Amino acid sequence: MRTFNGRVVANGTVSAEALVSHGGLNTLASFQKALQFGDKSATCGDQNNPDLYGKKMAGKALCLPRTIGSTTGGLVLYCACAMHRQPACLLFSEPIDSLAAAGAILQDIWLDQEKMPVIDSLGEEFLAYVKDGMKITVKENGVVEVESDK
Amino acid sequence: MKLTEEQQAILDGKEGETLAKVMETLVRYGELFGADRMVPVTSEYNHLVTSFGLKALTPVYDLMDRLIETSAYSKQKFSLDPRPLDPKVPANFLQNIVFDHFMYTKQDEYEAQLKKLGTMDDDAYTCTCYMEEVGNVPKKGDILSWSESSAVVYANSVLGARCNRNSGIIDLMGSVVGFVPEFGLLKDEGRKATWIVEVKTTKKPEAQLLGSAIGMKVMEDVPYIVGLDKWLGQLDDAAKTYLKDFGAATASNGAVGLYHVEGITPEAAESGRELLADDVKTYVIDDAELERVYKSYPVIWKKKDAKPKLCFMGCPHMSFEQLTTWTLRVEEALKKNGNRKVVVPTVFTAAPGVIKRFEQTEYAERLKKTGIILSYICPLMYMNNPLSASMPVITSSNKLRTYTSARYYTDDEILAQITGGVQS
């Protein structure tokens, strides 16, 4: 098991299986199907993201460098959360970008339901180490534990 | 973050719970990026990215209802991104059912909601709100709370206004309280360039390709571009159109919010290389580099050699200058290729105000005769569903290529394809 330390963007603790994107997550392209066509497992629809395309994102510990794409990004994340189709948590290796930050804060402040923990600045090593299926535990204060045993 | 008395009072709930939450959202947003104060929004108008009444965005409309119920209206009127539907744009039976009954069922309801919150007018639906014909043109140094990546990068770079790459909803919240957190592109140090891009091409580079190359290289950094002034001359209508398309590509293929073009854009013309940060990286772009970038785009059509069923030009919306120039180019190419009308159904998109101005000229009738459809639609929203995504659509927009299955071609290649010239 390895432990990584990041910065808390949105509070909360959770355990979930890792799903890793080495490229930026195009939020609109990735969640479009989940939001528009009733796909509750939030299958990633971004054909330009070979790591995630076709994989179910809901309930996973989504590990990524940053989000990219349309400035609808924040509200798309907010809607995914409101519709209970969000990842279990978002774990960024880089400092968070303004679009993901908006989504993280909006869901934390404006939704009266279970929150999605968001941690950033976990470092390049985090993204190099974590693999799909590894067990992730998000603890208090930005501590993220990664277990290699599936 | 240090707040003024007025801001602290809002945060403490003196003006109600809803406004307190709006302020909390903005304060937390700013704190993540090291903002130490909130500054007043000074532009006359705002610009919002969410113009589409998508059923899927119901939670956003619920949130807006909460703002309306407590009279938390925008302090500024605003323009918005283009409407997602226009009956003039070709769609098959199935697409129309999907658009009208599944996707955009909330359009009328949402537009009514936006009107209450502060829409400029019924024609304010365009991603190119900064066109004179639309009237949302910020002044140099204005502080904005805009979203829409292509509009933000234009306002920062070509107009010298100051705006971060805000998300939808955050954009509106800035003008509801009238303040935005000061960080990033709002500050002098955030506007310094960390890349110097040397353009060394043998001809004027395609705006959409140059923007794509720079966006993919520098991502969210600020580039200072040298060698482009020789191709642009001065900041006239043609150069502004070029920079509109170039900027949209930098913002969508990367995440650029501001660029400087030596001798052309206002801050570069004023301060020159003083805008360079201490430690700059260099990126040289020649003909071979542009070719490499062009060849790197994946073609995600199911049938790679399919005959195009539709062509979109105008993401972001075309300028008046572009509409007139392209009318002439299409006429000439059709004549050369022995055709009377375009051979691929083609849609040119522009702001409602630009279309109105264009329709008062002789070119409108001439464009119509070529068979090209002129629309205010958002091509991106048209394409964003599985039915349209499976259609072979071609475009000269690198933004549309990035977000959808549309295939990118250069302007000359698009012209040849739609007028029945040599296929690429």
Contacts between the chains, C-beta under 8 A, distances in Angstrom:
chain1	res1	chain2	res2	distance
A	9	B	32	6.4
A	26	B	403	7.6
A	28	B	384	7.9
A	28	B	403	6.9
A	29	B	403	6.2
A	32	B	384	6.1
A	33	B	386	7.7
A	35	B	54	7.7
A	35	B	56	3.7
A	35	B	57	7.3
A	36	B	54	6.8
A	36	B	55	7.4
A	36	B	56	4.4
A	36	B	102	7.6
A	36	B	103	6.3
A	36	B	385	7.0
A	37	B	102	7.8
A	37	B	386	7.5
A	47	B	298	7.9
A	47	B	300	5.2
A	47	B	405	7.4
A	48	B	298	7.1
A	48	B	300	8.0
A	48	B	402	7.6
A	68	B	254	8.0
A	68	B	255	6.0
A	69	B	252	7.2
A	69	B	402	7.6
A	69	B	403	6.8
A	70	B	49	7.4
A	70	B	149	6.8
A	70	B	252	7.7
A	70	B	380	8.0
A	70	B	403	6.5
A	71	B	49	4.9
A	71	B	147	4.1
A	71	B	148	5.8
A	71	B	149	5.1
A	71	B	152	7.3
A	71	B	165	6.3
A	71	B	166	6.6
A	71	B	167	5.6
A	71	B	168	6.2
A	71	B	171	7.8
A	72	B	49	5.6
A	72	B	50	6.6
A	72	B	167	7.4
A	72	B	168	5.0
A	73	B	167	5.7
A	73	B	168	7.9
A	74	B	167	2.8
A	74	B	168	6.1
A	74	B	169	6.3
A	74	B	170	6.2
A	75	B	50	6.4
A	75	B	57	6.9
A	75	B	60	5.3
A	75	B	167	6.4
A	75	B	168	4.1
A	75	B	169	4.9
A	78	B	59	6.4
A	78	B	60	7.1
A	78	B	63	7.9
A	78	B	169	6.8
A	79	B	56	6.5
A	79	B	57	5.6
A	79	B	58	7.6
A	79	B	59	4.8
A	79	B	60	6.3
A	82	B	58	8.0
A	82	B	59	3.4
A	82	B	62	7.8
A	83	B	56	8.0
A	83	B	59	6.8
A	96	B	32	6.3
A	97	B	220	7.0
A	97	B	255	6.9
A	98	B	29	7.7
A	98	B	33	7.1
A	98	B	164	5.9
A	98	B	165	5.2
A	98	B	166	6.5
A	98	B	167	6.6
A	98	B	170	8.0
A	98	B	184	7.5
A	99	B	165	7.1
A	99	B	167	4.7
A	101	B	29	6.0
A	101	B	32	5.1
A	101	B	33	7.5
A	101	B	167	7.9
A	102	B	29	6.4
A	102	B	166	7.2
A	102	B	167	3.4
A	102	B	168	7.9
A	102	B	169	6.8
A	102	B	170	4.7
A	103	B	167	6.8
A	105	B	25	5.6
A	105	B	28	4.9
A	105	B	29	5.6
A	105	B	32	7.8
A	106	B	25	6.5
A	106	B	169	6.0
A	106	B	170	7.8
A	109	B	21	5.7
A	109	B	24	5.8
A	109	B	25	5.4
A	109	B	28	7.3
A	110	B	21	6.7
A	110	B	25	7.5
A	110	B	63	6.0
A	111	B	59	8.0
